[in-house]
Amino acid sequence: MSWVEIVSAVLGLSCVFLAGRGSKYNFWVGYVYNIFLFSLFWHQHLYSAMLLQPVAFAINAYGHWRWTHPKEEEKNSEGDLRIGRMKKWQWVNAFTVVVLCGTLWAKALQWLPVQWPDVFAPDPQPWLDSYILMLTLLAQFLSARKYWECWIMWMIVNIANIVLYISAGLYVMPIVSALYLANGIWSLISWKRKFNKNE
């Protein structure tokens, strides 16, 4: 356990707590969280999780903009971005992208240590690591769009992360993921109520 892991845990919990309550301040915490996670995952050789952070930073910035600058027809009664829902064709597209990109990246994770063993240590769980990466990107994108279904994806990601972190020898992050999971369940219910009220 390191101080980076502890700070990452605190930042992550703060970020999802704020997001679950629809607070736009979650994005500011999210920027710092990405930086700490990049460092943490580099030292644990979890390269998918590490490389996710710059992309997550960009998605976070996109979400920050979307939440604070909604189109007129997307605003709720308070002028904020209204919670939305995915259409069936979006689910099909999302599933297809996750499967294809997840497979390609898992193969890359197996190939990189063979080609550059001095740079990349073998990933302990390349397939799990890869699919968590793709599902996390999807969950973040849905969060950025303020779609209710983002919490379904976050719950799947958190369950998978618990397995991944334990296998990588992390101590705090599995507990954090369990707390994320609890927050995700609460947020799923809370956002559904807000969606029904057109908030």
N, C-alpha and C positions, 0 to 999 in steps of 0.2 A: 504494500500500500504506500502511495506517495502523496505528497501535498498537492500535486497536480490532479491526481484522481479525486481527492477530497474537494478541492475547489471546483472541479468539473461537475461533481455530484451536486454541490450547492447551486451552481449556476443553472444546471439542467433542470433541477426541481423548481427553481424560481421561474424559469422560462415557461415550462409546461403549466405551472400553476396559473401564471398570468394569461397564457393562451387559452386555457380552459375556461377562464372567466371573460374571454373576449377583449382583453386589454391589449392595446396596441404597443404598450411598453415591453411586451414580451420580445419584440424584435431587437430592442437595444441590448437586452440580456443575451439574446441569441447570438449576436455578433461576437461577444467576448467568449461565449461558450464554445463556438466553433474553433476559435484559436487555441483554447485549452485542450479540446479534444484532439486536434491535429497533433499536438505534441504527445499526448498520452498514447494514442494509437500507433504513432511512429515507434515508440519505445517497446510496444507490445507486438510489433510485426503484424498488426492487423491493417494491411495496406488498403483494403477496400474502405474500411471505416475511416482511415486517415485521408484518403483521396476524396472521400465524400465531403469533407469539411469545406474546401473552397467552393464546391458546387452548392453546398448547403448555405454558405454565406451569400452566394448570389441569389438563390431562391428566397432566402430570408429578406434580402433587399427588395426583391420583387414583391413579396408578400407585404412588406412594410408600406410600399407604395400603393398596392391594391387596397389595403385596409384603410389607408388614410386619404385616398383619392378615388372613391367609388364613382361610377357613372351615375347619372341622375336616377335612372330606373333601377339601380342596384342599392339605393340608400334605404335604410330603415327610418323609423320615425325620428330618430336622433341624428340623422345625417351620416351615420356610419355604414360600412359595408354590411349588407344583409347576408345572413347565412343561406347558402344554396344547397342544392342536391344534384348528384350526378345522374346523367341519363344512361340508359342501358348500353348504347353504342360506346359511351365513354368507358364503361366498365370493360367491354370487349377489347377496346384499343389498349387500355391500361394493362390488362392481363397479358395480351400479346407482347407488348413491349417489355414487360417484366420478365417473361419467360425467355424471350430471345436474347435480350441484353444480359440477363443473369447467367445464361449458359455461356455466352461469349466471354464474359468477364471471369467466370470460374475457370475456364480454360486458360485465360491469360494469367491468372494467379498461379496456376500450376506450371506454366511455361516460364515465367519471369525468374524464379529461383534457379532454374536449370541454366538459363542463358547468362544470368548475372548473379552468381552465388555470393559474390563479395558485397553486393548491394542489397539483395533481397533474401532474407531468410524464408524458409518455407512457411506458408500460411497454415496454421493449425487446422483450420476448417474452411478450405477455399470455396466449397459450394454453398455452405451456410453463410459465410461472409459475403459472398457475391449476391445471393438473393436478398439478404438483409439490406445490402446497399441499395438494390433496385426498389425494394419495398419502402425503404426510408425516403428515397427521392420522391417516390409517388406520394407518400404520406405528407411530405413537406410541400409538394406542389399543391395538393388538395387543401392543405392548411393555408397556403398563400392565397388560394382562391376562396377561402372560408367555406368550403364544402363540408357538410355534416359528416360525410363518409370518411373524412380524414381520421376520425377517432377510431373507426374500425381498423384502418390500416395501422395506426399507431399501436393498437393493442396486439395485433399480429407481430409487429416489429419488436415490441417489448418482450413478448414471450420468447421469440427467437433470440433476442439479445441476452436474455438470462442464460440460455444454453451456451451461447458463444462466449460470453465473458467468463463464465465458470471454467470452460475448457481452456481459456487463455490465461487463467491464473489470476484474474482480477478479483478483488474482494469487496470493494465498495459498489462498483457499477452494477452487479447483479441485484443488490438491494435497491439501488436507485431505480433500476428498470422495473422492479416490483412496485415501487411507489408510483412510477410513471403509469404502470398498468392500472393501478387503483384510480389515479387521476383521470386516465382515459375513459374508464367506465363511468365515472361521475360526469365527465364532460360530454360523453355520448348522450347521456340522458338529458343533461342541461341544455345542450345545443338543440336537441330534438324539440324540447319545449319552446325554445326561442324561435325555432323554424316554424312551428305551428302557429306562433303568435306573429309571424312575419317580421321577426327581429333579426 
